[in-house]
Amino acid sequence: MAVQIKLSVRHGHLNGSHQEEVRAKAEKLLTYFNRLTMIEVTVDLKDEVRKEVEFRAKAEHKHEFVAREGHEELMAAVDMALDKVIHQIHRYKERIQDHRRNHSAGEGAGERVAEDSEE
């Protein structure tokens, strides 16, 4: 499945190389979580000193990862926002895996108690 990547710029314009660089970084999110359905990147150049970048990564089952960062350097802001999204994805995946592990561990523990009482 091809994920859709939307890049929008407010209050200014990004040159082609910056657009490609931002798109390539957004695509890297798929290596961390392949169930993403859409990635939206918004770059706000309103403030000449500080560039604001927002990532919205939408996944199956209505999960959404959102991160916003600002920095003097555009690509630094992109990297910092991307790191936040990656961190959110890792936390989400851990929560899913822990939930599955705890659920099956709970069933096993109940069976052990029954065996102990028979002895």
QUITA-V796611 format. One record per residue. N is the residue number from 1. PSI is psi in whole degrees, 0 to 359 (NA if undefined). Layout:
<<N/PSI> <N/PSI>>
This chain:
<<1/130> <2/130> <3/143> <4/130> <5/118> <6/130> <7/120> <8/148> <9/129> <10/144> <11/40> <12/197> <13/141> <14/137> <15/167> <16/320> <17/322> <18/320> <19/315> <20/320> <21/316> <22/317> <23/317> <24/319> <25/320> <26/320> <27/333> <28/337> <29/331> <30/337> <31/337> <32/328> <33/108> <34/4> <35/19> <36/138> <37/333> <38/143> <39/122> <40/129> <41/125> <42/126> <43/125> <44/117> <45/24> <46/314> <47/122> <48/331> <49/319> <50/121> <51/132> <52/135> <53/135> <54/132> <55/133> <56/112> <57/116> <58/136> <59/173> <60/158> <61/32> <62/28> <63/141> <64/134> <65/126> <66/134> <67/140> <68/134> <69/156> <70/148> <71/161> <72/319> <73/131> <74/309> <75/333> <76/318> <77/320> <78/312> <79/318> <80/318> <81/320> <82/317> <83/321> <84/317> <85/316> <86/318> <87/317> <88/320> <89/316> <90/316> <91/317> <92/314> <93/321> <94/317> <95/317> <96/313> <97/319> <98/319> <99/316> <100/318> <101/315> <102/324> <103/313> <104/327> <105/324> <106/321> <107/319> <108/323> <109/321> <110/323> <111/322> <112/322> <113/318> <114/321> <115/320> <116/322> <117/338> <118/333> <119/NA>>
